[in-house]
């Protein structure tokens, strides 16, 4: 779904310039102080009537169809997402990326595509960004030319303005999706094999500590949401995130969110502070949305002191790189630990590593599932349980490859048995794993 102006086949920049001028006339003509007195519905009605009147005037030069579109988009400029409204209304869009007034991209199903949506000019784009940022209680200007914000619908916004952004104001919006892709859907889409999904469910029920790794947009949070579904409803869960994305279904869930500093540079609340305070809330499990700094040491301490079944995500290239990044983050915590001690600490805290990748085709695959067995001769012992082996691309542009069980039987089986969680020996038999709908 692309913006309506494509269907009307008129130059987008000219339309946006007209809308910008009419928008200014609307703002100049109304008394914004009356908004609270009239109520939102009545105020919207009056705005719509005023915009319709201005669009009908001869000097506006608009046809009836164009007038209807113009009125709607003027209201979008005031209440919604302006030229981006149609993109934000499209449920298939996961990211909206604006690289200046005349360059708008979207991501659908993991693939980036340029749209014909445009802003009138950089001034129009910057004022649009400032409005969104202001509604989120933040600011962007020459003093603070970069900003992160959370929008009212839960979407994440990041913006950079000139002179830091060389081609004009830049805006990135990561959409907040209310409908979670279920793990059964992920199997059907080929993200992982059925045996892998069954193993993950068993690991969560057996209270294994799990770390999900991958790049930006790989699907780490989606998988984390899925795994959380299988936490027993009798357990108390604390979630810690920079931007709330997790959607746990249990009753006893406490969601904590970090806070950025205010305009004066005060009031910041870090993940590490939240993690330390969460330990006083009697959690059974702690889920850290993304581990990226010194809070990793506190997270590992929690995992090592009775909070089994905790989970987190990390940016990494594979499971070995995830271990290296954990070591780096322990060093960033400010606590000086010998390398051998930090490695032993990691090995005793985390049992399962899951690496997810977004392929060039836009598909997402769980490419590596590994058990951290321990440390031997100062080195981590990491054993692959399941892997995905790519063989290229098929004729339709999709990834070609297969999932395999390596034949390694994880030590986690003992934990699962002790917890009364059923497992099947066949899960781990060395072979190619069959996907739903494929012939034996």
TORPARO-35635 format. One record per residue (C-alpha): residue in one letter; x, y, z; residue number from 1. Coordinates in Angstrom, 3 decimals, padded with zeros to 6 digits. Example, Ala and Ser with C-alpha at 12.3 -4.5 7.8 and 13.67 -1.06 7.14 Angstrom:
# residues 2
+----+----------+----------+----------+-----+
| aa |       c1 |       c2 |       c3 |   i |
+----+----------+----------+----------+-----+
|  A |  012.300 | -004.500 |  007.800 |   1 |
|  S |  013.670 | -001.060 |  007.140 |   2 |
+----+----------+----------+----------+-----+
# end
This chain:
# residues 440
+----+----------+----------+----------+-----+
| aa |       c1 |       c2 |       c3 |   i |
+----+----------+----------+----------+-----+
|  X |  000.000 |  000.000 |  000.000 |   1 |
|  X |  001.580 |  003.268 | -001.144 |   2 |
|  X |  000.403 |  006.796 | -000.446 |   3 |
|  X | -002.828 |  007.912 | -002.139 |   4 |
|  X | -001.112 |  010.554 | -004.233 |   5 |
|  X |  000.321 |  007.824 | -006.504 |   6 |
|  X | -003.197 |  006.907 | -007.542 |   7 |
|  X | -004.033 |  010.501 | -008.459 |   8 |
|  X | -000.936 |  010.713 | -010.669 |   9 |
|  X |  000.181 |  014.244 | -009.774 |  10 |
|  X |  003.645 |  015.579 | -008.924 |  11 |
|  X |  004.171 |  014.781 | -005.266 |  12 |
|  X |  006.362 |  017.735 | -004.385 |  13 |
|  X |  003.842 |  020.226 | -005.821 |  14 |
|  X |  001.049 |  018.574 | -003.848 |  15 |
|  X |  003.065 |  018.639 | -000.633 |  16 |
|  X |  003.925 |  022.313 | -001.153 |  17 |
|  X |  000.229 |  023.160 | -001.595 |  18 |
|  X | -000.622 |  021.146 |  001.493 |  19 |
|  X |  002.104 |  022.903 |  003.458 |  20 |
|  X |  000.703 |  026.307 |  002.512 |  21 |
|  X | -002.887 |  025.294 |  003.345 |  22 |
|  X | -001.706 |  023.759 |  006.610 |  23 |
|  X | -000.179 |  027.102 |  007.594 |  24 |
|  X | -003.458 |  028.845 |  006.778 |  25 |
|  X | -005.383 |  026.372 |  008.946 |  26 |
|  X | -003.008 |  026.875 |  011.876 |  27 |
|  X | -003.144 |  030.652 |  011.492 |  28 |
|  X | -006.946 |  030.653 |  011.377 |  29 |
|  X | -007.706 |  028.490 |  014.415 |  30 |
|  X | -007.422 |  029.209 |  018.129 |  31 |
|  X | -005.430 |  026.273 |  019.508 |  32 |
|  X | -006.257 |  027.345 |  023.074 |  33 |
|  X | -009.863 |  026.229 |  022.430 |  34 |
|  X | -008.837 |  022.617 |  021.777 |  35 |
|  X | -009.159 |  021.617 |  025.427 |  36 |
|  X | -012.501 |  023.346 |  025.878 |  37 |
|  X | -014.160 |  021.845 |  022.791 |  38 |
|  X | -012.949 |  018.298 |  023.186 |  39 |
|  X | -010.950 |  016.382 |  020.576 |  40 |
|  X | -013.898 |  015.199 |  018.478 |  41 |
|  X | -015.455 |  018.663 |  018.127 |  42 |
|  X | -012.078 |  020.304 |  017.536 |  43 |
|  X | -011.272 |  017.774 |  014.787 |  44 |
|  X | -014.671 |  018.490 |  013.204 |  45 |
|  X | -013.978 |  022.225 |  013.137 |  46 |
|  X | -010.500 |  021.669 |  011.714 |  47 |
|  X | -011.938 |  019.444 |  008.997 |  48 |
|  X | -014.577 |  022.036 |  008.105 |  49 |
|  X | -011.962 |  024.803 |  007.926 |  50 |
|  X | -009.610 |  022.687 |  005.797 |  51 |
|  X | -012.483 |  021.786 |  003.457 |  52 |
|  X | -013.399 |  025.459 |  003.033 |  53 |
|  X | -009.811 |  026.455 |  002.224 |  54 |
|  X | -009.446 |  023.590 | -000.264 |  55 |
|  X | -012.684 |  024.535 | -002.081 |  56 |
|  X | -011.543 |  028.063 | -002.796 |  57 |
|  X | -010.659 |  028.683 | -006.440 |  58 |
|  X | -007.103 |  029.777 | -005.702 |  59 |
|  X | -006.403 |  026.331 | -004.239 |  60 |
|  X | -006.797 |  024.866 | -007.710 |  61 |
|  X | -007.906 |  021.419 | -006.547 |  62 |
|  X | -010.401 |  019.006 | -008.058 |  63 |
|  X | -013.045 |  017.393 | -005.823 |  64 |
|  X | -010.993 |  014.207 | -005.490 |  65 |
|  X | -007.876 |  016.194 | -004.668 |  66 |
|  X | -009.808 |  018.265 | -002.109 |  67 |
|  X | -010.838 |  015.125 | -000.212 |  68 |
|  X | -007.270 |  013.823 | -000.190 |  69 |
|  X | -005.917 |  017.234 |  000.792 |  70 |
|  X | -008.309 |  017.593 |  003.759 |  71 |
|  X | -007.371 |  014.154 |  005.051 |  72 |
|  X | -003.654 |  014.800 |  004.704 |  73 |
|  X | -003.887 |  018.210 |  006.393 |  74 |
|  X | -005.503 |  016.491 |  009.389 |  75 |
|  X | -002.720 |  013.899 |  009.236 |  76 |
|  X | -000.213 |  016.767 |  009.429 |  77 |
|  X | -001.873 |  017.958 |  012.630 |  78 |
|  X | -002.786 |  014.676 |  014.329 |  79 |
|  X | -001.011 |  011.865 |  012.509 |  80 |
|  X |  002.053 |  011.012 |  010.471 |  81 |
|  X |  001.664 |  013.512 |  007.625 |  82 |
|  X |  002.894 |  012.145 |  004.266 |  83 |
|  X |  003.854 |  008.891 |  006.029 |  84 |
|  X |  000.324 |  008.149 |  007.270 |  85 |
|  X | -000.504 |  005.545 |  004.615 |  86 |
|  X |  002.786 |  003.764 |  005.299 |  87 |
|  X |  002.169 |  003.763 |  009.048 |  88 |
|  X | -001.334 |  002.368 |  008.414 |  89 |
|  X |  000.068 | -000.525 |  006.373 |  90 |
|  X |  000.420 | -003.559 |  008.692 |  91 |
|  X |  003.011 | -005.165 |  006.393 |  92 |
|  X |  005.491 | -002.291 |  006.959 |  93 |
|  X |  007.984 | -002.946 |  009.764 |  94 |
|  X |  010.290 |  000.066 |  009.257 |  95 |
|  X |  009.885 |  003.510 |  007.686 |  96 |
|  X |  013.174 |  005.176 |  006.716 |  97 |
|  X |  013.366 |  008.791 |  005.532 |  98 |
|  X |  016.690 |  009.915 |  004.020 |  99 |
|  X |  015.779 |  013.517 |  003.325 | 100 |
|  X |  012.630 |  015.087 |  001.921 | 101 |
|  X |  012.633 |  013.166 | -001.375 | 102 |
|  X |  013.750 |  009.714 | -000.286 | 103 |
|  X |  011.427 |  007.446 |  001.726 | 104 |
|  X |  011.983 |  003.697 |  002.072 | 105 |
|  X |  009.991 |  000.985 |  003.825 | 106 |
|  X |  010.833 | -002.526 |  004.908 | 107 |
|  X |  008.307 | -005.256 |  004.178 | 108 |
|  X |  009.065 | -008.889 |  004.992 | 109 |
|  X |  012.722 | -008.077 |  005.525 | 110 |
|  X |  013.175 | -006.322 |  002.142 | 111 |
|  X |  013.760 | -002.581 |  001.701 | 112 |
|  X |  011.868 | -000.794 | -001.065 | 113 |
|  X |  011.738 |  002.843 | -002.103 | 114 |
|  X |  008.335 |  004.527 | -002.159 | 115 |
|  X |  007.178 |  007.622 | -004.064 | 116 |
|  X |  006.207 |  009.377 | -000.817 | 117 |
|  X |  007.900 |  012.762 | -000.507 | 118 |
|  X |  007.875 |  015.807 |  001.729 | 119 |
|  X |  007.595 |  019.320 |  000.325 | 120 |
|  X |  011.155 |  020.167 |  001.353 | 121 |
|  X |  013.624 |  019.715 |  004.211 | 122 |
|  X |  011.853 |  022.401 |  006.260 | 123 |
|  X |  008.609 |  020.442 |  005.994 | 124 |
|  X |  010.377 |  017.220 |  007.050 | 125 |
|  X |  012.158 |  018.860 |  009.979 | 126 |
|  X |  008.976 |  020.455 |  011.334 | 127 |
|  X |  007.264 |  017.049 |  011.030 | 128 |
|  X |  010.093 |  015.403 |  013.000 | 129 |
|  X |  010.010 |  018.137 |  015.642 | 130 |
|  X |  006.265 |  017.631 |  016.096 | 131 |
|  X |  006.620 |  013.873 |  016.620 | 132 |
|  X |  009.582 |  014.324 |  018.929 | 133 |
|  X |  007.789 |  017.052 |  020.909 | 134 |
|  X |  004.767 |  014.805 |  021.419 | 135 |
|  X |  007.140 |  012.220 |  022.916 | 136 |
|  X |  008.547 |  014.772 |  025.363 | 137 |
|  X |  011.895 |  015.106 |  023.580 | 138 |
|  X |  013.509 |  017.756 |  021.420 | 139 |
|  X |  015.730 |  018.030 |  018.353 | 140 |
|  X |  017.557 |  021.245 |  017.445 | 141 |
|  X |  021.046 |  022.621 |  016.843 | 142 |
|  X |  022.017 |  021.881 |  020.459 | 143 |
|  X |  020.631 |  018.330 |  020.358 | 144 |
|  X |  020.788 |  017.284 |  016.677 | 145 |
|  X |  020.091 |  013.586 |  017.390 | 146 |
|  X |  017.167 |  012.095 |  019.265 | 147 |
|  X |  015.637 |  008.767 |  020.246 | 148 |
|  X |  011.971 |  008.719 |  021.206 | 149 |
|  X |  009.070 |  006.381 |  021.761 | 150 |
|  X |  005.858 |  007.286 |  019.943 | 151 |
|  X |  002.376 |  006.973 |  021.389 | 152 |
|  X |  001.695 |  003.748 |  019.469 | 153 |
|  X |  004.861 |  002.152 |  020.873 | 154 |
|  X |  006.973 |  002.640 |  017.731 | 155 |
|  X |  010.614 |  003.642 |  018.123 | 156 |
|  X |  011.852 |  006.823 |  016.447 | 157 |
|  X |  015.402 |  007.953 |  015.754 | 158 |
|  X |  016.156 |  011.243 |  013.993 | 159 |
|  X |  019.258 |  013.185 |  012.973 | 160 |
|  X |  019.251 |  016.708 |  011.555 | 161 |
|  X |  021.834 |  018.748 |  009.633 | 162 |
|  X |  024.705 |  019.414 |  009.803 | 163 |
|  X |  025.185 |  015.877 |  011.138 | 164 |
|  X |  022.852 |  014.480 |  008.457 | 165 |
|  X |  024.436 |  015.559 |  005.185 | 166 |
|  X |  021.438 |  015.021 |  002.895 | 167 |
|  X |  018.802 |  016.660 |  005.037 | 168 |
|  X |  016.895 |  015.522 |  008.124 | 169 |
|  X |  016.924 |  011.744 |  008.559 | 170 |
|  X |  014.188 |  009.754 |  010.272 | 171 |
|  X |  013.917 |  006.063 |  011.165 | 172 |
|  X |  010.734 |  004.566 |  012.634 | 173 |
|  X |  010.658 |  000.973 |  013.846 | 174 |
|  X |  006.993 | -000.014 |  013.919 | 175 |
|  X |  005.485 | -001.522 |  017.054 | 176 |
|  X |  003.541 | -004.608 |  016.039 | 177 |
|  X |  000.654 | -005.666 |  018.214 | 178 |
|  X |  000.222 | -009.007 |  016.466 | 179 |
|  X |  003.071 | -011.317 |  017.456 | 180 |
|  X |  004.231 | -013.928 |  014.973 | 181 |
|  X |  003.719 | -017.249 |  016.768 | 182 |
|  X |  006.447 | -019.884 |  016.889 | 183 |
|  X |  004.142 | -022.196 |  014.907 | 184 |
|  X |  004.023 | -019.518 |  012.192 | 185 |
|  X |  007.810 | -019.260 |  012.259 | 186 |
|  X |  008.041 | -023.001 |  011.590 | 187 |
|  X |  005.584 | -022.660 |  008.688 | 188 |
|  X |  007.616 | -019.735 |  007.291 | 189 |
|  X |  010.807 | -021.798 |  007.443 | 190 |
|  X |  012.514 | -019.751 |  010.157 | 191 |
|  X |  013.265 | -022.922 |  012.140 | 192 |
|  X |  012.520 | -026.631 |  012.034 | 193 |
|  X |  009.777 | -028.258 |  014.152 | 194 |
|  X |  012.321 | -030.164 |  016.279 | 195 |
|  X |  014.108 | -026.907 |  017.053 | 196 |
|  X |  010.855 | -025.288 |  018.187 | 197 |
|  X |  010.061 | -028.263 |  020.444 | 198 |
|  X |  013.544 | -028.090 |  021.935 | 199 |
|  X |  013.211 | -024.345 |  022.635 | 200 |
|  X |  009.875 | -024.879 |  024.388 | 201 |
|  X |  011.384 | -027.641 |  026.526 | 202 |
|  X |  014.385 | -025.432 |  027.393 | 203 |
|  X |  012.130 | -022.577 |  028.566 | 204 |
|  X |  009.992 | -024.905 |  030.664 | 205 |
|  X |  013.145 | -026.423 |  032.194 | 206 |
|  X |  014.337 | -022.911 |  033.164 | 207 |
|  X |  017.444 | -022.817 |  030.991 | 208 |
|  X |  019.121 | -019.412 |  030.694 | 209 |
|  X |  019.012 | -018.422 |  027.023 | 210 |
|  X |  020.840 | -015.740 |  025.008 | 211 |
|  X |  019.551 | -014.833 |  021.542 | 212 |
|  X |  022.043 | -013.233 |  019.155 | 213 |
|  X |  021.769 | -011.666 |  015.715 | 214 |
|  X |  021.965 | -008.437 |  013.765 | 215 |
|  X |  019.525 | -005.530 |  013.624 | 216 |
|  X |  016.120 | -006.664 |  012.400 | 217 |
|  X |  017.050 | -010.356 |  012.512 | 218 |
|  X |  014.040 | -011.217 |  014.665 | 219 |
|  X |  015.609 | -011.542 |  018.119 | 220 |
|  X |  012.774 | -009.740 |  019.918 | 221 |
|  X |  010.164 | -011.711 |  017.977 | 222 |
|  X |  011.791 | -014.961 |  019.094 | 223 |
|  X |  012.102 | -013.670 |  022.668 | 224 |
|  X |  008.382 | -012.873 |  022.662 | 225 |
|  X |  007.668 | -016.383 |  021.417 | 226 |
|  X |  009.814 | -018.126 |  024.000 | 227 |
|  X |  008.197 | -016.117 |  026.800 | 228 |
|  X |  004.830 | -017.685 |  025.916 | 229 |
|  X |  006.011 | -020.943 |  027.495 | 230 |
|  X |  006.964 | -019.515 |  030.883 | 231 |
|  X |  004.536 | -021.067 |  033.399 | 232 |
|  X |  001.796 | -018.651 |  034.534 | 233 |
|  X |  002.719 | -019.283 |  038.183 | 234 |
|  X |  006.082 | -017.521 |  037.805 | 235 |
|  X |  006.814 | -013.828 |  038.353 | 236 |
|  X |  008.656 | -012.208 |  035.467 | 237 |
|  X |  010.462 | -008.848 |  035.353 | 238 |
|  X |  011.252 | -007.361 |  031.930 | 239 |
|  X |  013.843 | -004.641 |  031.391 | 240 |
|  X |  013.963 | -002.767 |  028.078 | 241 |
|  X |  015.159 |  000.498 |  026.588 | 242 |
|  X |  011.988 |  000.638 |  024.499 | 243 |
|  X |  009.104 | -001.608 |  025.498 | 244 |
|  X |  008.564 | -004.223 |  022.779 | 245 |
|  X |  007.990 | -007.425 |  024.723 | 246 |
|  X |  004.387 | -008.559 |  025.031 | 247 |
|  X |  004.284 | -011.216 |  027.734 | 248 |
|  X |  000.935 | -012.905 |  028.272 | 249 |
|  X |  001.391 | -014.005 |  031.903 | 250 |
|  X | -000.519 | -012.253 |  034.686 | 251 |
|  X |  002.415 | -011.614 |  037.035 | 252 |
|  X |  004.662 | -009.500 |  034.811 | 253 |
|  X |  006.410 | -006.266 |  035.785 | 254 |
|  X |  007.661 | -004.262 |  032.802 | 255 |
|  X |  010.475 | -001.770 |  033.418 | 256 |
|  X |  011.719 |  000.726 |  030.850 | 257 |
|  X |  014.834 |  002.863 |  030.906 | 258 |
|  X |  014.598 |  006.636 |  030.768 | 259 |
|  X |  016.760 |  009.033 |  028.813 | 260 |
|  X |  018.059 |  012.224 |  030.321 | 261 |
|  X |  015.804 |  015.271 |  030.112 | 262 |
|  X |  016.654 |  018.530 |  028.371 | 263 |
|  X |  018.858 |  019.531 |  031.326 | 264 |
|  X |  020.732 |  016.223 |  031.121 | 265 |
|  X |  019.196 |  014.827 |  034.294 | 266 |
|  X |  016.889 |  011.985 |  035.255 | 267 |
|  X |  018.531 |  009.206 |  033.252 | 268 |
|  X |  017.711 |  005.653 |  034.398 | 269 |
|  X |  019.977 |  002.963 |  032.956 | 270 |
|  X |  019.322 | -000.758 |  032.341 | 271 |
|  X |  021.863 | -001.540 |  035.043 | 272 |
|  X |  019.958 |  000.463 |  037.649 | 273 |
|  X |  016.703 | -001.218 |  036.686 | 274 |
|  X |  018.291 | -004.657 |  036.804 | 275 |
|  X |  019.692 | -004.086 |  040.288 | 276 |
|  X |  016.338 | -002.814 |  041.526 | 277 |
|  X |  014.480 | -005.709 |  039.911 | 278 |
|  X |  016.278 | -008.133 |  042.224 | 279 |
|  X |  014.319 | -006.581 |  045.108 | 280 |
|  X |  011.010 | -007.390 |  043.406 | 281 |
|  X |  011.158 | -011.162 |  043.998 | 282 |
|  X |  011.462 | -012.200 |  040.332 | 283 |
|  X |  011.436 | -015.838 |  039.262 | 284 |
|  X |  012.832 | -014.856 |  035.895 | 285 |
|  X |  014.361 | -011.674 |  034.461 | 286 |
|  X |  014.171 | -010.846 |  030.757 | 287 |
|  X |  016.534 | -008.142 |  029.497 | 288 |
|  X |  015.347 | -006.919 |  026.106 | 289 |
|  X |  018.879 | -006.237 |  024.873 | 290 |
|  X |  022.215 | -006.581 |  026.658 | 291 |
|  X |  024.610 | -003.931 |  025.405 | 292 |
|  X |  026.658 | -002.592 |  028.325 | 293 |
|  X |  027.764 | -002.981 |  031.922 | 294 |
|  X |  024.380 | -004.411 |  032.932 | 295 |
|  X |  025.598 | -007.758 |  031.523 | 296 |
|  X |  027.554 | -008.432 |  034.716 | 297 |
|  X |  024.458 | -007.842 |  036.858 | 298 |
|  X |  022.420 | -010.026 |  034.507 | 299 |
|  X |  024.926 | -012.871 |  034.841 | 300 |
|  X |  024.917 | -012.470 |  038.618 | 301 |
|  X |  021.134 | -012.800 |  038.617 | 302 |
|  X |  021.337 | -015.912 |  036.430 | 303 |
|  X |  023.890 | -017.383 |  038.834 | 304 |
|  X |  021.882 | -016.648 |  041.977 | 305 |
|  X |  018.595 | -018.451 |  041.582 | 306 |
|  X |  016.929 | -016.637 |  038.682 | 307 |
|  X |  017.101 | -019.555 |  036.265 | 308 |
|  X |  015.088 | -019.304 |  033.088 | 309 |
|  X |  016.180 | -015.743 |  032.393 | 310 |
|  X |  016.685 | -014.570 |  028.807 | 311 |
|  X |  018.182 | -011.726 |  026.827 | 312 |
|  X |  019.363 | -010.699 |  023.342 | 313 |
|  X |  022.660 | -009.396 |  022.052 | 314 |
|  X |  023.996 | -008.046 |  018.757 | 315 |
|  X |  026.531 | -010.541 |  017.384 | 316 |
|  X |  027.603 | -012.312 |  014.191 | 317 |
|  X |  027.369 | -015.872 |  015.572 | 318 |
|  X |  027.314 | -017.694 |  018.892 | 319 |
|  X |  031.108 | -017.475 |  019.322 | 320 |
|  X |  030.982 | -013.734 |  018.689 | 321 |
|  X |  028.181 | -013.467 |  021.273 | 322 |
|  X |  030.541 | -014.934 |  023.878 | 323 |
|  X |  033.275 | -012.471 |  022.913 | 324 |
|  X |  030.846 | -009.562 |  023.210 | 325 |
|  X |  029.742 | -010.748 |  026.658 | 326 |
|  X |  033.361 | -010.644 |  027.783 | 327 |
|  X |  033.739 | -007.127 |  026.398 | 328 |
|  X |  030.607 | -005.951 |  028.216 | 329 |
|  X |  031.834 | -007.402 |  031.498 | 330 |
|  X |  034.971 | -005.288 |  031.018 | 331 |
|  X |  032.739 | -002.234 |  030.427 | 332 |
|  X |  031.025 | -002.795 |  033.787 | 333 |
|  X |  034.009 | -001.288 |  035.605 | 334 |
|  X |  034.655 | -004.435 |  037.650 | 335 |
|  X |  038.123 | -005.841 |  037.009 | 336 |
|  X |  037.851 | -009.597 |  036.671 | 337 |
|  X |  040.583 | -011.935 |  035.390 | 338 |
|  X |  039.732 | -013.356 |  031.989 | 339 |
|  X |  039.502 | -016.880 |  033.390 | 340 |
|  X |  037.026 | -015.766 |  036.073 | 341 |
|  X |  034.756 | -013.873 |  033.666 | 342 |
|  X |  034.662 | -016.867 |  031.309 | 343 |
|  X |  033.775 | -019.238 |  034.110 | 344 |
|  X |  031.127 | -016.789 |  035.236 | 345 |
|  X |  029.541 | -016.720 |  031.764 | 346 |
|  X |  029.716 | -020.511 |  031.419 | 347 |
|  X |  027.954 | -021.093 |  034.733 | 348 |
|  X |  025.220 | -018.561 |  033.904 | 349 |
|  X |  024.102 | -019.258 |  030.310 | 350 |
|  X |  023.294 | -022.680 |  028.915 | 351 |
|  X |  021.823 | -022.021 |  025.480 | 352 |
|  X |  022.850 | -019.705 |  022.633 | 353 |
|  X |  020.516 | -019.133 |  019.673 | 354 |
|  X |  021.708 | -017.189 |  016.631 | 355 |
|  X |  019.213 | -015.676 |  014.169 | 356 |
|  X |  020.073 | -014.159 |  010.791 | 357 |
|  X |  018.161 | -012.095 |  008.246 | 358 |
|  X |  019.218 | -013.245 |  004.790 | 359 |
|  X |  019.564 | -011.026 |  001.719 | 360 |
|  X |  016.170 | -012.319 |  000.523 | 361 |
|  X |  014.577 | -010.868 |  003.666 | 362 |
|  X |  013.956 | -014.314 |  005.175 | 363 |
|  X |  014.885 | -014.919 |  008.791 | 364 |
|  X |  016.565 | -018.157 |  009.845 | 365 |
|  X |  017.708 | -019.653 |  013.144 | 366 |
|  X |  021.128 | -020.641 |  011.812 | 367 |
|  X |  022.822 | -021.915 |  014.964 | 368 |
|  X |  021.665 | -023.370 |  018.280 | 369 |
|  X |  024.539 | -024.097 |  020.660 | 370 |
|  X |  025.004 | -025.308 |  024.215 | 371 |
|  X |  027.711 | -023.716 |  026.344 | 372 |
|  X |  029.160 | -026.790 |  028.033 | 373 |
|  X |  031.776 | -025.006 |  030.120 | 374 |
|  X |  035.373 | -023.809 |  030.007 | 375 |
|  X |  038.333 | -026.095 |  029.257 | 376 |
|  X |  041.968 | -024.990 |  029.261 | 377 |
|  X |  040.750 | -021.386 |  029.492 | 378 |
|  X |  038.575 | -021.625 |  026.370 | 379 |
|  X |  034.815 | -021.848 |  026.018 | 380 |
|  X |  033.427 | -025.236 |  025.008 | 381 |
|  X |  030.481 | -024.540 |  022.717 | 382 |
|  X |  028.660 | -027.436 |  021.044 | 383 |
|  X |  026.271 | -026.955 |  018.123 | 384 |
|  X |  022.935 | -028.769 |  018.505 | 385 |
|  X |  021.163 | -027.527 |  015.366 | 386 |
|  X |  022.493 | -025.582 |  012.355 | 387 |
|  X |  021.187 | -024.135 |  009.090 | 388 |
|  X |  023.338 | -024.649 |  005.998 | 389 |
|  X |  022.625 | -022.359 |  003.071 | 390 |
|  X |  023.158 | -023.597 | -000.476 | 391 |
|  X |  022.382 | -020.331 | -002.272 | 392 |
|  X |  019.145 | -019.027 | -003.741 | 393 |
|  X |  016.309 | -020.696 | -005.582 | 394 |
|  X |  014.829 | -019.446 | -008.856 | 395 |
|  X |  012.184 | -017.377 | -007.002 | 396 |
|  X |  014.882 | -015.495 | -005.087 | 397 |
|  X |  014.262 | -017.283 | -001.810 | 398 |
|  X |  017.016 | -018.835 |  000.268 | 399 |
|  X |  017.933 | -022.422 | -000.517 | 400 |
|  X |  019.235 | -024.495 |  002.390 | 401 |
|  X |  018.414 | -027.049 |  005.058 | 402 |
|  X |  018.301 | -027.405 |  008.840 | 403 |
|  X |  020.363 | -030.165 |  010.428 | 404 |
|  X |  020.651 | -031.845 |  013.796 | 405 |
|  X |  024.381 | -032.301 |  014.437 | 406 |
|  X |  024.037 | -035.461 |  016.532 | 407 |
|  X |  025.183 | -033.769 |  019.746 | 408 |
|  X |  023.000 | -034.625 |  022.763 | 409 |
|  X |  022.968 | -031.561 |  025.029 | 410 |
|  X |  023.573 | -031.748 |  028.755 | 411 |
|  X |  020.371 | -029.728 |  029.087 | 412 |
|  X |  018.488 | -033.001 |  028.672 | 413 |
|  X |  019.347 | -033.793 |  032.289 | 414 |
|  X |  017.848 | -030.484 |  033.444 | 415 |
|  X |  014.742 | -031.113 |  031.353 | 416 |
|  X |  014.290 | -034.597 |  032.788 | 417 |
|  X |  014.710 | -033.304 |  036.353 | 418 |
|  X |  012.062 | -030.651 |  035.657 | 419 |
|  X |  009.645 | -033.251 |  034.325 | 420 |
|  X |  009.830 | -031.880 |  030.783 | 421 |
|  X |  009.516 | -034.513 |  028.089 | 422 |
|  X |  012.127 | -034.752 |  025.341 | 423 |
|  X |  012.587 | -037.037 |  022.376 | 424 |
|  X |  015.868 | -038.738 |  021.483 | 425 |
|  X |  014.989 | -038.315 |  017.798 | 426 |
|  X |  015.323 | -034.536 |  018.086 | 427 |
|  X |  019.095 | -034.861 |  018.268 | 428 |
|  X |  019.763 | -037.730 |  015.837 | 429 |
|  X |  022.234 | -036.498 |  013.216 | 430 |
|  X |  020.203 | -035.847 |  010.065 | 431 |
|  X |  018.587 | -033.259 |  007.860 | 432 |
|  X |  015.444 | -031.914 |  009.520 | 433 |
|  X |  012.292 | -032.084 |  007.420 | 434 |
|  X |  010.177 | -028.983 |  007.104 | 435 |
|  X |  006.347 | -028.989 |  006.987 | 436 |
|  X |  005.051 | -029.672 |  003.482 | 437 |
|  X |  008.234 | -031.364 |  002.211 | 438 |
|  X |  008.424 | -034.958 |  001.105 | 439 |
|  X |  010.449 | -037.506 |  003.073 | 440 |
+----+----------+----------+----------+-----+
# end
